[in-house]
Each structure stands twice: as C-alpha cells, then as structure tokens.
Amino acid sequence: MRKGPSAFNIASIALGLAFLYAPILVLALYSFNASRLVTVWGGFSTRWYAALFRDAQLLDAIWVTLRVGALSATMATLVALPAAIALTRGRRARTALAGGVYATLVMPEVILGLSLLLLFVSLGLPRGFWTVTLSHATLTLAYATVIIQARLATFDRSLEEAAQDLGCPPWKAFVLVTLPGIAPAVAAAWMLAFTLSLDDLVIASFTSGPGSTTLPMRLYSQVRLGVDPKINAVSTLLIGFVATGVIAAYLFQQRRRRSA
C-alpha cells in the first residue's frame, strides 16, 4: 500500500515554492500600491500603470528589449539547429565544435561582454541595436544548442531513413520528418533564448550605444537613484508576458500530444 507524502515533504515543498514565488507576488501586489513609497501600502490603485504608459523612456526601452530578444533568439535558434545536427550526427571535429559552442556556458558574462566589445571596436562597428542583438545571439546560442541536441539524440532516425528509402532527398526527409518531430524542442530553445535576452544586463551594458538602451539597463539606472513604483508595474507586466508565453506553449504541446 502506497503512503501519501509526509508532512516534512509537504512543508519542504511549500517553503521552496514560497521562497521562489513570494517575492514575485509581493512585487505584483505593490505594483497596485497608491503610495509613492514602495514599502508603505497606501491603498489599491492603478496610477503607476497609467504613469508607465506615459513614460516615453521606459516604453522605448521595452520596445528595444522586445526587438532585440526576438531577433537574437531567432538568430541563435537558426544557428543552433545545424550546430546541434553536427554535434549529434557529425564525426569530424566534434570536440572542437562542442568546445566552441559551449564556451559561453562557462564563461563569465563580464568576460564575454568585454570580448564582444573589443571585437566590435576592432571591426569598427558602432555600438547600437545590432551589436546588442549579435551579442545576445552569441550568449544564447549555447543554450539553444543544448536543448535541440538533447531532442535530436533521442529522435528515431529510422523514420528519416524510411523517408529516404521512399525517394525523399536527405534535406527533404529532414524538413518533412525530422523537423516536425523536434519542433517542440526548437520552440523551447527559442523561448529560452528570448527569456535570457530579456534578462541580460551585463553584456548589453558593454555593447549598447545611443538609442539601444534595454529595459534591464533602464531599470538598473533608475533603481540606483531609488525605487520608482513604475518599476513594480513594468516588472509585473514583464512577468505576466513571460508567464503567458510559457502557459500557451505548454497548452499547445499538450493539445498536440492528445491529437497525436
């Protein structure tokens, strides 16, 4: 007879979840605080959300961050897909390729940001939107490759070989058979790369220029002068945006599994 979870296990899970999510809930609650003092509750109000949508600098930073995140995640995923194929199926120079791809996983972001800055300066590229985008693509490439490689390693290649036996060229068999099978992993890699780009502060600080200030940079510069209640509002909206994307992806994957 199986026993239910013990009180110790339940308490451990509850404490762990509270440790992870209680700060987020407090931040979301105080985003509706009427008081200008972020630690003093002054009643329920949406004034800071209204003030947020009147702040041109914050709105511009949000727009830059979303564009950088979408473009860098797309670039990283497009490069990660052939890199994962080479690491999974290739035989030559696999160790050197793996070392080059995974270097950013263990390299401190300060070193990576400084290296990218020196590269752009040596190439004569002005720092701005595209240097931040390329830097974020470099940062997230390894993470996207790991996710896609893990799925390719467990994919049944006999399905692709059967398609080739029936007359499909190798590239067409990959597009029609393999790519749909690993599509959830590719989508997950894109979402992780997008999330990492939204979160980055260090590398963007090294490689950004005029007109390319991202939201983390803007928030950090404002927090140094004092916590503005609008920061709670924009943080809550960002959390809700990411959570909505994760839930939508989960529901889509569950529906696809039921229909398969």
CORHUFEN-V562092 format. One record per helix or strand. SS is the DSSP state (helix for helix, strand for strand). FROM is the first residue (numbers start at 1). TO is the last residue. If there is no record, write none. Layout:
BEGIN
ss-><SS & SS>
from-><FROM & FROM>
to-><TO & TO>
END
This chain:
BEGIN
ss-><helix & strand & strand & helix & helix & helix & helix & helix & helix & helix & helix & helix & helix & helix>
from-><7 & 33 & 44 & 47 & 56 & 94 & 109 & 129 & 157 & 170 & 183 & 202 & 215 & 229>
to-><30 & 33 & 44 & 52 & 89 & 106 & 123 & 154 & 165 & 181 & 199 & 207 & 223 & 259>
END
